């Protein structure tokens, strides 16, 4: 066994930066804690399908591999840029993933959310690494979707039993006292048997030092942040018209994936007390320093919010998934956030909410936020102790010792 512990993480990345950011946070946690827990150096690859991943740094000894990308289309996916059929792109991605893992030869392979990738692109790769003794983990958000929708998704990949056969463990990145997808049926019994809830991946998330620098704000401010930004235009258009509390500026971080024309329109419509930027190198730090925050309900943004005491109003995305409204409702029920649907949101409502939050703080210590510490311990337990290979000693003394042992064995 190699003295360096090799890890690979995969995200399919058809939309947004959520999968990338979650796997990056895991990489930093594993790089930090596994050397102490295992006594071994740790190195890893993050396999992703979005070139924007490379704007984010990684721990020493880790690197990105970027696959040709896909994007959602009617009834499935299509190539994001490559002049290819989807069938051809799927075959290319599958071959690339298998070749990458063949060379990396990981002892731990963590797949984010979609167990077999897009169109089964991970099937051969999973078989290949498991045949070599690699441990496989399926990582899931705490909220997936309505149980009926998720049941159909499990069925489309062969059923929960097939998924359970392909993975050693399932890690659910949440607190079951807030939301337990095993209890709702989103994680069926076959997978629940091998599932562990880690806690939210909230505390000690890595800073997002990126290639591009962004403007920051000084003094007291309220904050609007929209995750990746590809679906945040409706909330942003309301936020730039909101009035910040007296003595505050309003910082709006649209996300790097917002359409450029929409971003420019927001800047033109913003008041003098509102600053609109595409991204920041340190969104978690902004969330922590803000007097109050309005955001959408994506997993990573919420994890960054609940790691602080900053008052937060979550306006969940209403789209093809019920994930964000279900997450917002569960967290509101335990007093962690406020929530309001986008159809009830207005500039006046947001201005009033901001003004009520100044000088407040929210205690979220009752929520398990230590998922990034938990995953390293789960990984160490799964991998097991490192056994150093014994190099044969062909010296005469060693030969004599072996002969004596063999004679004693025969005598016994």
Helices and strands as residue ranges (DSSP letters): E 4-10, H 18-38, E 41-48, G 51-55, E 62-66, E 70-73, E 76-79, H 86-104, E 108-112, H 123-131, E 135-141, H 147-156, H 160-166, E 169-173, H 181-184, H 189-192, E 195-197, E 221-225, H 233-239, E 249-253, H 260-269, E 274-277, H 283-289, E 292-295, H 299-306, E 311-314, H 323-333, E 338-339, G 342-344, H 347-357, H 371-383, H 396-411
